[in-house]
């Protein structure tokens, strides 16, 4: 891999790498990722062969700080690489997005000392982010905090090296205070309960993480208070940029479904009870496939607009409500077009698409689950966008 000195999207200098080379590496991994997709789903975590391959290809250092061996990638290039992995397996794309976004979340919150703990000598460290205010407590201790609680829906927890927990209530005895704390914890200090039993995205390993009186030193802690939470005109794009990376896995999976369908038609898949020997000879199938292709291409265009809109904007910089809502509306449209396009592909392939041996059904189910993530809540995004357009205050969102 050829690395050259370059400038980051946010204007800071650091190690750069040819994004096309990383895209190619992701594309070259597709056969291996597809080969292990069923195992990934069955085991409810990313297959170890895939984890090793992603790490060896340098794809777990996409957002690692440049001074620790990471890459200076623009947001559009980062989204392209995630989508390329998502083409082969929705769970693999999702897990890659979890690492890239969680790392960026942590970098924007933690001290230089904490970041060095994570990445100095370990540029390929895999990071997750997880939080659950209702089930977690932090207690002040000498030199740090003690954390207790459960963190459900922790994607990638079984392959992770670190867990970034952005917010925990600080308690005084059994009484919650007005204080909060964010922490970074080595996964070796946490336990995993295998609670992820779902119809799609099963291989994402979105299990529950448990902290049992875990000590976190001050250098890995970020104390703050409820009063520090930004108002609707002060919020940044950090979470929106994070959900864009998850969205790239969805769009990639839809593009993968398109490839699977194209290959089935090219092999002369038959169509029964009509006067066409091959499905691809039927104008109706041709038009249905064309509509599906256009929907998925449209989803990719929405993703491209998102990347363009946030590229070069520091994640902690305040972004006006109307612009945040506009970008999120593009996120909604991207995953809805992805879903709609894949539904048409299922019509094109017919009943055989639902055979467990057919990767199309797995991609379909993965997309169905990924696109229902709370950060991509379509009804809430539309409501927020409609209020922002007309400046009907207050915003009904608490974080975005």
C-alpha positions as CSV (number, residue, x, y, z in Angstrom):
1,X,0.0,0.0,0.0
2,X,1.5,3.3,-1.1
3,X,1.1,6.0,1.6
4,X,1.9,9.7,0.9
5,X,1.9,12.8,3.1
6,X,-1.4,14.5,2.6
7,X,-4.1,16.7,4.1
8,X,-7.2,15.5,6.0
9,X,-10.7,16.6,5.0
10,X,-10.7,18.8,8.2
11,X,-7.5,20.6,7.1
12,X,-5.1,18.9,9.5
13,X,-2.0,17.1,8.0
14,X,-1.3,13.4,8.4
15,X,-0.8,10.2,6.6
16,X,-2.8,9.8,3.5
17,X,-3.5,6.7,1.3
18,X,-4.9,6.2,-2.1
19,X,-8.6,5.7,-1.6
20,X,-8.9,3.8,-4.8
21,X,-6.4,1.2,-3.5
22,X,-8.6,0.8,-0.4
23,X,-11.7,0.4,-2.5
24,X,-9.9,-2.2,-4.5
25,X,-8.8,-4.1,-1.4
26,X,-12.4,-4.1,-0.2
27,X,-13.6,-5.3,-3.6
28,X,-11.0,-8.1,-3.6
29,X,-12.3,-9.3,-0.3
30,X,-15.8,-9.8,-1.6
31,X,-15.5,-13.5,-2.5
32,X,-14.1,-14.4,0.9
33,X,-16.8,-12.3,2.7
34,X,-19.6,-13.9,0.6
35,X,-18.1,-17.4,1.2
36,X,-18.4,-16.9,5.0
37,X,-21.7,-14.9,5.0
38,X,-23.8,-17.9,6.0
39,X,-21.4,-18.8,8.8
40,X,-21.4,-15.2,9.9
41,X,-25.2,-15.2,10.1
42,X,-25.3,-18.6,11.9
43,X,-22.7,-17.7,14.5
44,X,-24.3,-14.3,15.1
45,X,-21.0,-12.6,14.8
46,X,-18.6,-11.8,12.0
47,X,-16.7,-14.9,10.9
48,X,-13.1,-14.9,12.2
49,X,-11.8,-15.4,8.7
50,X,-13.5,-12.2,7.7
51,X,-12.3,-10.3,10.7
52,X,-8.7,-11.3,9.9
53,X,-9.0,-10.4,6.3
54,X,-10.5,-7.0,7.0
55,X,-7.7,-6.3,9.5
56,X,-4.9,-7.5,7.2
57,X,-6.3,-5.3,4.4
58,X,-6.0,-2.3,6.7
59,X,-9.8,-1.6,6.8
60,X,-9.9,-1.4,10.6
61,X,-7.7,1.7,10.5
62,X,-9.8,3.8,8.1
63,X,-10.4,6.4,10.9
64,X,-7.5,5.6,13.1
65,X,-5.5,8.8,13.8
66,X,-2.8,9.3,11.1
67,X,0.0,9.6,13.7
68,X,-0.8,6.1,14.8
69,X,-0.9,4.6,11.3
70,X,-4.4,5.5,10.2
71,X,-5.5,7.1,6.9
72,X,-6.5,10.6,5.9
73,X,-9.7,9.8,4.1
74,X,-12.5,12.2,2.9
75,X,-16.0,11.3,4.0
76,X,-17.1,10.4,0.4
77,X,-14.2,8.0,0.1
78,X,-14.9,6.5,3.5
79,X,-18.5,5.9,2.5
80,X,-17.4,4.2,-0.8
81,X,-15.2,1.7,1.1
82,X,-17.9,0.8,3.6
83,X,-20.4,0.3,0.8
84,X,-18.0,-1.9,-1.1
85,X,-17.8,-4.3,1.9
86,X,-21.6,-4.1,2.4
87,X,-22.1,-5.4,-1.2
88,X,-20.8,-8.8,-0.1
89,X,-22.4,-9.0,3.3
90,X,-24.7,-6.6,5.2
91,X,-23.3,-7.6,8.5
92,X,-19.7,-7.1,7.4
93,X,-20.5,-3.7,6.1
94,X,-22.3,-2.8,9.2
95,X,-19.5,-3.9,11.5
96,X,-17.0,-1.9,9.5
97,X,-19.2,1.2,9.8
98,X,-19.5,0.6,13.5
99,X,-15.7,0.7,13.8
100,X,-15.2,3.8,11.6
101,X,-17.9,5.8,13.2
102,X,-17.2,4.8,16.8
103,X,-13.5,5.6,16.4
104,X,-14.5,9.1,15.2
105,X,-16.9,9.6,18.1
106,X,-14.2,8.7,20.5
107,X,-11.5,10.8,18.9
108,X,-13.8,13.9,19.2
109,X,-14.4,13.4,22.9
110,X,-11.3,11.8,24.5
111,X,-8.0,13.2,25.6
112,X,-4.8,12.6,23.6
113,X,-3.7,10.3,26.4
114,X,-6.8,8.1,26.1
115,X,-6.4,8.0,22.3
116,X,-2.8,6.9,22.6
117,X,-3.9,4.2,25.0
118,X,-6.2,2.9,22.2
119,X,-4.1,3.2,19.1
120,X,-0.4,3.6,20.0
121,X,1.1,0.4,18.6
122,X,-2.4,-0.9,17.7
123,X,-3.5,1.0,14.6
124,X,-6.0,-1.8,13.7
125,X,-7.8,-1.6,17.1
126,X,-11.6,-2.2,16.6
127,X,-13.8,0.2,18.5
128,X,-17.6,0.1,19.3
129,X,-19.8,2.7,20.8
130,X,-22.7,1.9,23.1
131,X,-24.8,3.6,25.7
132,X,-28.0,3.0,27.7
133,X,-28.8,5.6,30.4
134,X,-31.6,3.5,31.9
135,X,-29.5,0.5,32.9
136,X,-26.1,2.1,33.7
137,X,-24.5,3.9,36.6
138,X,-21.2,5.6,37.3
139,X,-19.7,6.2,40.7
140,X,-16.9,8.6,41.5
141,X,-13.8,6.7,42.8
142,X,-10.2,7.8,43.6
143,X,-8.5,8.5,40.3
144,X,-11.5,7.7,38.1
145,X,-15.0,6.2,38.0
146,X,-16.5,2.8,38.6
147,X,-19.1,1.8,35.9
148,X,-21.9,-0.8,36.4
149,X,-24.7,-1.7,34.0
150,X,-25.8,-3.3,30.8
151,X,-25.4,-2.0,27.3
152,X,-27.7,-3.8,24.8
153,X,-27.4,-3.5,21.0
154,X,-23.6,-3.3,21.0
155,X,-22.8,-4.3,17.4
156,X,-19.4,-5.8,16.9
157,X,-18.8,-6.4,20.6
158,X,-17.3,-9.8,20.2
159,X,-14.6,-8.6,17.8
160,X,-13.9,-5.3,19.5
161,X,-10.8,-4.1,21.4
162,X,-12.4,-1.0,23.0
163,X,-15.9,0.2,23.9
164,X,-16.6,3.9,23.8
165,X,-19.5,4.7,26.2
166,X,-20.4,8.3,25.5
167,X,-22.8,8.9,28.4
168,X,-23.4,7.4,31.8
169,X,-25.3,8.9,34.7
170,X,-23.1,9.7,37.7
171,X,-24.7,8.5,41.0
172,X,-24.2,9.5,44.6
173,X,-25.2,6.4,46.4
174,X,-28.6,5.5,44.9
175,X,-29.3,9.1,43.9
176,X,-28.6,10.2,40.3
177,X,-26.8,13.6,40.1
178,X,-26.8,16.2,37.3
179,X,-23.4,14.9,36.2
180,X,-22.6,12.6,33.3
181,X,-19.4,10.9,32.2
182,X,-18.2,9.4,28.9
183,X,-15.6,6.7,29.1
184,X,-13.5,4.4,26.9
185,X,-13.1,0.8,28.3
186,X,-11.0,-2.1,27.0
187,X,-13.3,-5.0,26.0
188,X,-11.3,-7.3,28.3
189,X,-12.9,-5.5,31.2
190,X,-16.4,-6.2,30.0
191,X,-18.6,-9.2,29.5
192,X,-20.8,-10.1,26.6
193,X,-24.2,-11.7,26.8
194,X,-25.3,-13.2,23.5
195,X,-28.7,-11.7,23.2
196,X,-28.9,-11.0,19.5
197,X,-31.6,-13.3,17.9
198,X,-33.0,-11.5,14.9
199,X,-34.4,-12.1,11.4
200,X,-31.8,-10.0,9.6
201,X,-28.3,-8.6,10.3
202,X,-27.8,-11.5,12.6
203,X,-24.0,-11.6,11.8
204,X,-23.5,-8.1,13.2
205,X,-23.1,-9.5,16.7
206,X,-25.3,-6.8,18.2
207,X,-25.2,-8.5,21.7
208,X,-25.4,-7.0,25.2
209,X,-22.2,-5.7,26.9
210,X,-22.1,-5.9,30.7
211,X,-20.0,-3.8,33.0
212,X,-19.6,-5.1,36.6
213,X,-18.0,-2.5,38.8
214,X,-15.4,-1.6,36.1
215,X,-12.8,1.0,37.1
216,X,-12.1,3.6,34.5
217,X,-9.2,6.0,35.2
218,X,-9.6,9.7,34.8
219,X,-7.4,9.8,31.7
220,X,-10.1,7.7,29.9
221,X,-13.0,9.7,31.2
222,X,-14.8,12.8,30.0
223,X,-17.0,14.4,32.7
224,X,-19.8,16.8,31.7
225,X,-23.4,17.7,32.8
226,X,-26.9,17.8,31.4
227,X,-26.4,21.6,31.1
228,X,-23.6,21.0,28.6
229,X,-25.9,19.2,26.1
230,X,-26.4,21.5,23.1
231,X,-29.7,23.1,22.1
232,X,-31.3,22.6,18.7
233,X,-29.3,25.4,17.1
234,X,-26.0,24.3,18.7
235,X,-25.9,20.6,17.7
236,X,-23.2,19.3,15.5
237,X,-23.2,16.7,12.7
238,X,-21.3,14.0,14.6
239,X,-24.2,11.5,15.0
240,X,-25.4,12.3,11.5
241,X,-22.0,11.5,10.0
242,X,-22.0,8.3,12.1
243,X,-25.4,7.2,10.7
244,X,-24.2,8.1,7.2
245,X,-21.5,5.4,7.6
246,X,-24.1,2.9,8.7
247,X,-26.2,4.0,5.7
248,X,-23.3,3.2,3.4
249,X,-23.5,-0.5,4.4
250,X,-27.2,-0.4,3.5
251,X,-26.7,1.1,0.0
252,X,-23.8,-1.3,-0.5
253,X,-26.0,-4.3,0.4
254,X,-28.6,-3.1,-2.2
255,X,-25.9,-2.8,-4.8
256,X,-24.8,-6.3,-3.9
257,X,-28.3,-7.5,-4.4
258,X,-28.4,-5.9,-7.8
259,X,-25.2,-7.8,-8.7
260,X,-26.6,-11.1,-7.5
261,X,-29.7,-10.6,-9.6
262,X,-27.8,-9.5,-12.7
263,X,-25.7,-12.7,-12.4
264,X,-28.9,-14.9,-12.1
265,X,-30.4,-13.3,-15.2
266,X,-27.1,-13.7,-17.2
267,X,-27.1,-17.4,-16.4
268,X,-30.3,-17.7,-18.2
269,X,-32.7,-18.2,-15.3
270,X,-35.9,-19.7,-16.6
271,X,-39.3,-18.2,-16.2
272,X,-42.3,-20.6,-16.1
273,X,-45.8,-20.6,-17.5
274,X,-45.0,-17.9,-20.1
275,X,-43.8,-17.9,-23.7
276,X,-40.2,-16.8,-22.8
277,X,-37.6,-19.5,-22.2
278,X,-35.4,-17.1,-20.2
279,X,-36.5,-14.5,-17.8
280,X,-34.2,-11.9,-19.3
281,X,-36.0,-12.2,-22.6
282,X,-39.2,-10.9,-21.1
283,X,-39.7,-7.1,-21.6
284,X,-41.6,-7.0,-18.3
285,X,-38.6,-8.5,-16.4
286,X,-36.2,-6.1,-18.3
287,X,-38.3,-3.1,-17.2
288,X,-38.7,-4.4,-13.6
289,X,-34.9,-4.8,-13.4
290,X,-34.4,-1.4,-14.9
291,X,-36.6,0.2,-12.2
292,X,-34.8,-1.7,-9.5
293,X,-31.5,-0.5,-10.9
294,X,-32.6,3.1,-11.0
295,X,-33.9,3.0,-7.4
296,X,-30.6,1.6,-6.1
297,X,-28.6,4.1,-8.2
298,X,-30.8,6.9,-6.8
299,X,-30.0,5.6,-3.2
300,X,-26.3,5.9,-4.1
301,X,-26.8,9.4,-5.3
302,X,-28.5,10.4,-2.0
303,X,-25.5,8.8,-0.2
304,X,-23.1,10.8,-2.4
305,X,-25.0,14.0,-1.5
306,X,-24.7,13.2,2.2
307,X,-20.9,12.7,1.8
308,X,-20.6,15.9,-0.1
309,X,-22.6,17.8,2.5
310,X,-20.6,16.8,5.5
311,X,-17.1,16.4,3.9
312,X,-14.7,18.8,5.5
313,X,-17.1,19.8,8.3
314,X,-15.6,19.1,11.7
315,X,-18.0,16.8,13.5
316,X,-18.1,19.0,16.6
317,X,-18.9,22.2,14.6
318,X,-22.5,23.5,15.1
319,X,-24.7,22.9,12.0
320,X,-28.0,24.8,11.6
321,X,-31.1,22.7,12.3
322,X,-32.5,23.1,8.7
323,X,-29.2,21.7,7.3
324,X,-29.1,18.8,9.7
325,X,-32.7,17.9,8.9
326,X,-32.0,18.2,5.1
327,X,-29.0,15.8,5.3
328,X,-31.0,13.4,7.4
329,X,-33.8,13.5,4.8
330,X,-31.3,12.3,2.3
331,X,-30.4,9.5,4.6
332,X,-34.1,8.5,4.8
333,X,-34.5,8.6,1.0
334,X,-31.3,6.5,0.5
335,X,-32.4,3.6,2.7
336,X,-36.0,3.8,1.4
337,X,-34.8,3.6,-2.2
338,X,-32.5,0.8,-1.3
339,X,-35.3,-1.2,0.2
340,X,-37.7,-0.5,-2.7
341,X,-35.1,-1.5,-5.3
342,X,-34.4,-4.8,-3.6
343,X,-38.1,-5.6,-3.3
344,X,-38.3,-5.3,-7.1
345,X,-35.3,-7.5,-7.5
346,X,-37.1,-10.2,-5.4
347,X,-39.9,-10.0,-8.0
348,X,-37.4,-10.4,-10.8
349,X,-35.9,-13.5,-9.3
350,X,-39.1,-15.0,-8.0
351,X,-39.5,-17.7,-5.4
352,X,-36.0,-19.0,-5.7
353,X,-34.8,-15.7,-4.2
354,X,-35.9,-17.0,-0.8
355,X,-33.9,-20.2,-0.8
356,X,-31.4,-20.0,2.1
357,X,-28.7,-20.8,-0.4
358,X,-29.5,-17.6,-2.3
359,X,-27.5,-14.6,-1.0
360,X,-30.3,-12.3,-2.2
361,X,-32.6,-13.2,0.7
362,X,-29.9,-12.5,3.2
363,X,-29.1,-9.1,1.8
364,X,-32.8,-8.3,1.8
365,X,-33.2,-9.2,5.4
366,X,-30.1,-7.4,6.4
367,X,-31.3,-4.2,4.7
368,X,-34.7,-4.5,6.4
369,X,-33.1,-4.6,9.8
370,X,-30.3,-2.0,9.2
371,X,-32.7,0.5,7.8
372,X,-34.8,0.4,11.0
373,X,-31.9,1.5,13.2
374,X,-33.0,4.3,15.5
375,X,-30.7,6.8,13.9
376,X,-32.4,6.2,10.5
377,X,-36.0,6.3,11.9
378,X,-37.9,7.3,8.7
379,X,-41.1,8.7,10.3
380,X,-39.1,10.8,12.8
381,X,-36.7,12.1,10.1
382,X,-39.6,13.3,8.0
383,X,-41.3,15.0,10.9
384,X,-38.1,16.8,11.9
385,X,-37.5,17.8,8.3
386,X,-41.1,19.2,7.9
387,X,-40.8,21.2,11.1
388,X,-37.3,22.5,10.2
389,X,-38.5,23.7,6.7
390,X,-41.2,25.8,8.3
391,X,-39.2,26.7,11.4
392,X,-41.8,25.2,13.7
393,X,-40.0,25.1,17.0
394,X,-39.0,23.3,19.1
395,X,-37.3,20.5,17.2
396,X,-38.7,17.2,18.3
397,X,-35.3,15.4,18.2
398,X,-33.1,15.3,21.3
399,X,-29.8,14.5,19.6
400,X,-29.8,15.1,15.9
